[in-house]
Amino acid sequence: MRLLFVCTGNICRSPTAEAVARARIEALGLDWRVESAGTSGWHEGEPPDPRSQAAAAARGYSFDGLAARALTADDFTRFDHILAMDSGHHSHLHRLAPPGVSGRISRLMDWAPGVAMDDVPDPYYGTDAGFEDVLDLVEAGVDGLIAALRAQPGQASG
């Protein structure tokens, strides 16, 4: 299973989702590949936002080795699931997707049962509390995603 999380600059939301997913997948012993990307290359090569890193580290997640990168055309065929952080990214991904790939694209919050939010809000211009809120939403979405994918035939062990 190959998962790609996508936000705007790949420095806040999508690397947080990547870090959470990696930790959860590793804890389950699954052999899945996880990456993240941005719809833009504004922060290409930069590490995740320090506030994202601090919030995640407080919960035991690591951003080691993560650096921002832009979405590429190849990503649409290299990944089984492409998870948008918000509705704008979701629409953008559908516009860019080649024919036959749109079924691989969803919003992360589509996978969060019981959570009434469609989008993971961008914390970049807000306070530190926004980064905590992002983590809460990402954890719910990632946990729901993993549970749903593992329930599919042939996926229980990876």
Buried (B, 14 or more C-beta within 10 A) or exposed (E): BBBBBBBBBBBBBBBBBBBBBBBBBEEEEBEBEBBBBBBBBEBEEBBBBEBBBEBBEEEEBEBEEBBBBBBEEEBBEEBEBBBBBBEBBBEBBEEBBEEEBBEBBBBBBBBBEEBEBEBBBBBBEEEEEBBBBBBBBBBBBBBBBBEEBBEEEEBEEE
